Amino acid sequence: MDAMRETSPYLIRGEIFPRTSIAAHIAGQQQLLRRLGGRYIPDCISEQEEKFFLRRIDSAEWITDLKRRVQHYGYRYDYTARSIVDDMRIGDLPQWVMPLAERLGGAFFGKLPQQVIVNEYEPGQGIAPHVDCEPCFGDVVVSVSLGSTCVMDLARRDAGKANRVADSGCGGDRIQLFLEPRSAVVLSGDSRHRWTHGIAPRKKDAIGGGIYHRRRRVSLTFRTVLSENRHAGN
Ligand SMILES: O=C(O)CCC(=O)C(=O)O
């Protein structure tokens, strides 16, 4: 994070917050996530790419059976059965997402991811805490944020009721990740398998000393798909 970013105010929808506190939060979450085998990468894509992806996504058809709208590429996913079978293969990923899929493939997956799910969250919408289907998907999951900030909650899977906030050694039970537009969060290792991730259905997030009003956020989640006819037991 450069000096500009540390000291200049953070302007979101006309509200100004000091950079320092949210910058400190982000630096902390980067360390915590690394200890759990994950990564947080600010500015993983450019503003131009963000606009381009949003245009492509908005010109495609949405699936509307969930509380939030989604689009599936590569493979469909059955949220009820929590399974992926070979006949759910739609085809190759679309051309518009390939340059990013190749970049993420090289950096994090060691191969080309085969599935992208687009999630759209209007302010007040979220996603329940979950661990991505383990028999369906590989060990790395990468989510790229477009359009808005939001807080993603990570919670230790076997956490009791105490719900202690994570300390610097990850001794706690939950971590709040501040996801910025154009950032990527990489869930791998413990953060993929031993911690749940979810987004509370809120219109604003209080974090790092500021209040961040959510706007429409669209995420692109990249996964590799494990072999056919696997069914999740969780
Ligand atoms: O919106 C996100 O960044 C996370 C999406 C997610 O967890 C999922 O699709 O399972």
The ligand as a Gaussian input file, in Angstrom:
#p B3LYP/6-31G(d) Opt

LIG

0 1
 O      -19.639000     -12.757000      -3.334000
 C      -18.627000     -13.300000      -2.953000
 O      -17.528000     -12.721000      -2.952000
 C      -18.660000     -14.706000      -2.411000
 C      -19.508000     -15.627000      -3.203000
 C      -19.614000     -16.992000      -2.560000
 O      -19.233000     -17.206000      -1.441000
 C      -20.220000     -18.096000      -3.306000
 O      -20.675000     -17.915000      -4.450000
 O      -20.237000     -19.217000      -2.766000

